[in-house]
Amino acid sequence: MLTLNLSIYILNQRRFKFTFSLAMFVISFAVVYPLYYMIGVASIAVILLLCIAMSYWKSRGIVFSVIIPILAIIISVISDYITSSIFIYFSSSSLDEITSGGLKFVYYPTYFVIAIIMAYAARFLFTKFQAFDLLIRRYGILFAVLCVITVVIFYANILIGKQQGFTNANIQANSLLFAFYFILLIGVFLVLTRSVMKEAAMQSKQEQYERLQEYTDNLEMMYADMQKFRHDYINILLSMSEYIRSKDMEGLSTYFDNKILPISQGMQNNNYKLGTLQNVKVQELKGILSSKLIRAQELHINAVVEAVEPIEAINMDSVKLCRCLGIILDNAIEEAVKCEASNLRVALVKRSGGLLIAVANSCQPNGPELHQIFEKGFSTKGTGRGLGLSNLREIVSQCAGVTLDTYRKEGQFVQELEVY
């Protein structure tokens, strides 16, 4: 029981806090322990359903809620059989003799250690493959079905072995069978993951290309505006020269206010506030910033980006970086557009060994509390839409050397993403 719940906690540590896992263990123990003496191995089905229900209540993700407890049970079963095979081989005793004699004080700690090692190994696989979340979204149901079939096969063999008697040969044969099937399951997982990672890489490149294309189009538009201004510059001077020649200062003043001043204001268009993006040499970062800030300008938000020093590299996965900035900028734009004096400022500051990306936007004075906006499901736009900031915090928690700081200051909502 303890091994099972601890394995669930290890596999799902980024979603479950230790206190929740401890509560799950206490409830499972209180419910299932009496059942074990009445229905035996069948009580595993009860604990499985209980863990799935509690996981779903906490995470609201049905696929994860099914896969994680089943994987924990598979790990527990395989660890048990591996431990049994080891002790049977080296002690030349039956399993009953091992678990009832003095060896049990070595047997159970060994089983516990093997199970924990396997749980951490499985967790390492999950975190190593950055496309794991995408894999679950794409093939989660298939993977869940495979896990269920695996558990059914395992316990069918266990029940058959119980009826025939757990001989040493039977236990060792089951150990080899279970290990082979588990390796096969891992192989399927690796093949699917590789396929999803290739697909994710292609999708990422396509998104980078689209953002870069949008940035290039914006540069071309700025260049066309500049060419137009250069063409009109001489005509503007010539139009003013006649007023100066005739010393008609009043007419010149009127002409300047009505004709020239609007042109100068047009030159202050937001497009020119993106000029420092030329210092951003990381194409993915430049693409996401330019596309989001251009969108803000189209919504009549005073959008400015500051990047004084050249930024040639950033120590963070480009896909996760773009996801984080996409969420931050989308929320900043949605909030700023509601304000009368809407503004959005982005600053990229190089620090020793890292980079600080600060995003500040105008916000309404009666906004929700900071701890609320990061809760899964919370949204000011209605139910079922509050996933952005909770996903942001989850992505940041997966990245080593990345921190997120959020605060309000002088009517501005500020989010600082720092990469070391």
N, C-alpha and C positions, 0 to 999 in steps of 0.2 A: 504493500500500500504506500509506504513512504517513498520507495524507489519510483513508483509510478507517478506520484504527484510531483516529486522533485524533477523527474524527467520532463514532465509537462511544463514546469516552471523554467527549466533550462532552455527547452525548445522555443518557448514563447516569452522569453524574458523581457523583450522590448515592448510587449503588450500587457503583461501581467506584472503587478508589483508583488513583492514577497509576501506582504500581508494577505493579499487575495489568495495566493497559492497556499498559504498556511490555513486560511479558512476553508479552502477546498479540501485540504487533507483532513481537517477535523470533521467536516460534514461527511466526507466519503467514509472515513473510518467508523463514524457513529452509525451510518446507515448500512454499510456493507458487512462489517465485521460480524454482526449477529446472523446475517444471511448466509455467510460462508459455512457456518456449522449446520445450516438447514439444507442448503442446495449445493454446497461445494463449489466446484469450478464455475458453475453457471452464474455465480454471483459476479463474475467478471463482466458479464453483459450489463448488469445493473450499474456497476461502477463506471463502465464505459459511457452509458447513456447519461449518467449523472454528471460526469466530467464534460461531456459534449454540451449538455444543457447549461452548465455553469460557465463554460468558455464562451458560448454564444451570448449569454446574458451580459458578459463583460465586454466582448469584442464586437458583437453584432455582425460577425462575418461567418456565415454558415460553413463555407469550405474549410477555413482555418480551424473552426471549432470541431469539425469532424476529423481532419487530418492529424492535428497535433496529438489528441488523446490516443488515437489509434497507433500512431508512430511510437508513442510512449509505451503502449502495451506490447508492441512488436519488439521494442528494445528490451523490455523486461523479460519477455519469453526467451529471446535469443541469449540474453545474458545468463538467465537461469540454466539453459541447456549447455552453454559453454562452460560455466562453472561446474556443473555436474560432470561433464565429460572430463574436465581437467582432474577433478578429485577422484573420479572412478579410475582413471588411467594411472594416477600416481599412488593411490592408496590400495588399489585392488579390492575395494570394499563395495558393497551395494549402496544405493542412494539412501535407503532407509537407515543403514548403519551409520552413514556419514552424517545425516541430519539429526539423528537421535543420540549420537555419541559425542565425544569431546571435540571431534572435528567440526561440529556445527559452529563453534566459536570462531573458526577460521573461514568456514564455508560462506556464511552469510555476509561478513564484511567483504570477502572477495567478490561475491555476487553484486554487492552494492557498488563497489569500486568499478567493476567492469561495466555495469549499467550506466553509471555517471560518465565514464569515459566515452561510451558509445553515444550518449546524449549530447555531449559536447562536440563529438566528431560530426554528428548530424547537424548540429547548430553551425559548426564551422562551414559545412557545405552550403547551408542556407545563406550565410553572410558572405561567403566567398563569391558566389554567383550573384552579381548585381541585378540580374534579371529575374530573381526568384519571385518577386511580387507579380511581375508580368506573367511568369510561368503559371502561377496559381490562378491568376485571372483567366488565362487562356486554356489551361489544361487541368484546372483544379478539380473538376468533377471526375475526370478520368483518373487522376492520381488518387482521389478519395475512394473511388470504386476499387482500384488496385489494392489500396490499404485494407479495405473491408474484406476483400477476397483473401488477402494474406492472413488476416486474423482468423477468418473462418477455417482456412486450411490448417493453421497452427493448432487451433483448439480442437478441430476434428481429429488430428493426429494425437493430441494429448488425451482426448476421451477414449480413443481406440486403445492407446497405450495403457490407460488406466484399467480398461476392461480386461486386457490381455496380461496385465502386470508389467510394471516398469522394470524390465530386466536391463542389465548394463548394455547389452547389445542394442536393445530398443532405444535407449536414451542416446547412445552414440550415433545411431543411424538417424534419429530425428534431429540431432544437432547438425549433422552434415546437410540434411535436407533443408532445414530452416536457414542455415547459413547460406546455402546455394540460392535459395529463393530470395533471401534478403539482398544478396549481392545482385541478383537479377533485377530486383526492384530499384536498387541504387543505379544500375546500368540504364534502366528506362528513364529514371530521373535525369541522369547526366545527358542522355541523348536529347531529351525534350528541352533541357536547359540550353544546350548548345544551339539547337534550332531557334529557340526564342531569343537568345543573345544575338545571333546573326540578324534576325528580323529587327530587333531593337536597334542594332547598330545601323542598319540600313535606314530605318525610320529617323534616327538621330541625324544622320547625314543629310537626309531629305529636308528635315526641319532647319538644319544649319544653312543649307543652300537657299531655302526660301527666305530666311532672315537676312542672309547676306545679299540676296537679290533685292530685297526691300530696301536695305541700306544703300545699295548701289543706285537704285532708282531715286532715292532721296538726294544723294549726292549730285546726280545728273540734274535734278530739278533745281537744286541750289546753284549749280554751275550755269544753267540756263537763265536763272534770275540775275546772276551777276553779269552775264554777257549782255542781257537786256539793259541793265543799269548802265554799263559802260557805253553802250550804244546811245543811250538817251542823255548821258552826262553832258556831252558837248552841246546838244540842243537846249538843255536846261540853262547852261551858262550863256548861250547866245540869247535866249529869251529874256534873261535878266540884264544883259548888257545895254539894251535900249533904254531901260528905266534909269540905269546908272548914267548913261551918256546924257540923257535929258535932265538928270538930277531930280527925277520924280521919286522922292523918297517915300511919299505916302502911297503912291501906286506900287512901288517896289515892295513895301510892307504888306499891302493887301494881296499882291500876287504871291508873295512868299507864304503867307498864312493859308491861302486858299489852294495853292497849287504845289508848292515845293514841300511844305511841311508834311502833308499826307504821304508823299513819296518817301520821306525820311522815316516816317513811322512804319511804312511797309517794309523798309529795310531791316526793321527790328523784329521781323517775323521770327517765330519760335524756331524755325529751321536752323537759324544761325546760332542758336543756343546749344546745338548738338555738335558744334565744331570740335570740341575737345575729345570727341570719340575717336579722332585720328590717333590719339595716344594709346588706345586700346588695341593691342596687337593680337589678342586671343579672339579668333573669329567668332566662336560660339557666343562668347560674352558680348562682343560688339553687336552681333546679330540680334540677341534677345533684348538688349538695351535699346537699340535703334528702333526696332519694331514696336516695342511697348511705348516708348516716348513719342514716337510719331502718332500712335493711336491717341495718346493723351492730348497732343496738340490738336488733333482733329476734333476732340471734344472740348476745345477752347480752354484747356488747362495750361497754365503757365509752367511749362516743363523745362527744366534745366539739368544738364549733366556736367559734372566737373571731374576731369581726370588730368591733373597737371603733369604727372610723371608717366613715362611709357610703362605700360603693363604688358609684359611679354609672356608671362606664364602664371598659372594659378594652381596651387596644390590641392585640387579637388576634381573629382570625376566630372567631366563636362556635362553629361546628361543630368546628373543630380544638381549641378550648379544651375543649369538652365531651368530645371523644375522649380528649384527654390526661388530664383529671381522671378520666374513667371508668376508664381503664387503671390510673392510680395508685391510686385508691380501691379498685378491685376486687382488686388485688394486696395492698393493705394489709389489707383485710378477710380475705382468704384466709390471710394469714400470721398476723394477730392471733388469729383463732379457734383456731389450733393451740396458743396459749400459755395457761398456767394463769391468769395475771393479764393478761387481754386488754384492751388499750386502744387507742384511736385518737383522735388529736388533729389538728384542722385549724385553721390560723391564716392569716388574710388580713390582711396588713400593707401599708398604703399607704406608698410611698416616693416621693421626689421624682421625678416624671415616670414612675412605674411602680407595679407591684403585685407583692408577693411572696406566693405561695401555698405554705405549708409543710404537709406531711402527714407525721406521725410515728406509727408503730405499733409495738407490742411485737413482737419477733421472737425466733426460736430462736437460741441461742448458736452452734450448729454450722451456720449457713447457708452457702450457696455464696459464692464470691468475687464482688465487685461487677462485675468485668469479664466474668464468665461470664453473669450474669443478663441482660445486654443482647445476648447473642449470639442470632442467629436460630435457632430450633429448640430452644434450651435451656429446660427446664422441670423443676420438681420434681414435676410431676403426671403425667409420662409423655411418650412421644415424640409429636411432631406437635402439641403444644399450647403450645409456647413462642414465641408470636408477639407477645404483649402489649407487653413492654418494648422489644423491637426495633422494633416499630411506633411506640412512644412516641418513641424517639430519632429515628426517621425523620421523624415529624411535626414535632418540635421543630426539626430541621435545615432544614425547609422554611419556617419562620416567622422573618422578620427581627425582631430585637429580643426574642427569647425564648431563655432559657437554662434548662438543667436541671442541678441539682447533686444528687448522691446520695451518702449516707454513712451509717455506723453510729455510734451514740454512746450509751453507757450502756444497752445492751439495747434501744435503739430504732433502727428503720430509718427514715431521714428522706429525703424527696424534696422539693426546693425548686424550684418552677417560678416563674421571675421574668420578668415582662413589662415591657419598658421603654416 
